[in-house]
Amino acid sequence: MNLFEQVHDRSNSRSVKWGRMESVYGIQDASGILPMWVADMDFPAPPPVTDALRERLEHPIFGYSYICEECKTAAANWLAKRHSLIVETDWMLFHQGVIPAMASIIDVFTGAGDHVLVTPPVYPPFFSIPKNLGREVLYSRLIEQDGDYSIDWADFEAKLEKARLFILCNPHNPGGKLWTVDELKKVVQLCARHDVLVLSDEIHSDLTYTGETHTPLLSVAGSERNRIFTCIAPTKTFNLAGIQAAMIVAADPKKRMLLEQHMQAHGSGSLNAFAPVAWKAAYEHGEPWLNELLGVLAHHIDYAVDRLEREVPGLKIRKPQSTYLLWIDYRALGFTEDEVMKRLLEKGKVALEPGSKYSEAGRGFLRMNIACPRQTLEDGVSRVIRALR
């Protein structure tokens, strides 16, 4: 059976996606509910990665580990080939994940009470982490038209006057948008004008479909590259979130030194024994698997969007340019968010994410993860239709 067709039972694997719905959705019993919410895939990792991990398991000692030069070179080669981005291995710092990396950057380069700018609707840690660190969050709401998003440049620049750091979601989660070269250049130009640092979360960058191009912010930054922090990981690309490995790319040696000092002070600079193994195998040998995955996901998107829009009149879904997430506009149905979630969980027996999780700018939308075998997808789409029709 094809690697992307086989259904794997994840119910006893300590999976957040499959085992934590009761607490996430505030329900008594999640049995029978299909999870299509949190962004990990129901596909096995690439065989070269599992082979490398299996080989590592043959050595029975799991002591302290480090990221080797070959790991750094593998990542640099990957970025050059997939995104035409030339990165020096000296620019790389490693962390347990993009969210912890983001927290370190915020902690080092902003102070209590400083303002951090985000453009909602956007991934919740973009605003929850700054808040938890005692920063003030500024919201410049994206302009939405038929599911496509653009930056409100006048409001964005007005907010930059108070900001110390801007967090960019590139590609955009939950909208699946790829920012254009012109948009990214304007972000850099305005942030430079107001002396604002930029953190670009590019964890979804490899999940970009045929005919589309992801542009790394660093590739258009030019002389302003020292104000950019790019967060990258193989974990979303190759379904390795539980391995917990990410890197910060920072061209400025002074900023890297400050980040290294912070990580040493917090004991957060080292990775687990399996992370370097998976990292190297994924970036060196995972490309054929990824190319096949993207073809599967593209067909999944076509199928899901076609059925949902056809069988639930009023639903509108713009096909994502990147990510395996659908951002479903149900505003024309006339339901409140509470009504929609109740219908999905009780009538459809399917768990999607409410748009308000991504700030008030997301209210009226649902986020649906379609990275699963076709059998699971068809079941999930049918459940959503049953709930909302």
Secondary structure, DSSP 8 states (H G I E B T S, - for coil): --TTT-----TTTT-HHHH-HHHHHT-S--TT-EE--SS--SS---HHHHHHHHHHHTS---------HHHHHHHHHHHHHHH-----GGGEEEES-HHHHHHHHHHHH--TT-EEEE-SS--THHHHHHHHTT-EEEE---EEETTEEE--HHHHHHHHTTEEEEEEESS-TTT-----HHHHHHHHHHHHHTT-EEEEE-TTTT-B-TT-----GGGG-GGGGGGEEEEE-STTTTT-GGG--EEEEE--HHHHHHHHHHHHHHT-S---TTHHHHHHHHHHH-HHHHHHHHHHHHHHHHHHHHHHHHHSTT-EE---SBSSEEEEE-GGG---HHHHHHIIIIII-EE-EEGGGG-GGGTTEEEEE--S-HHHHHHHHHHHHHHH-
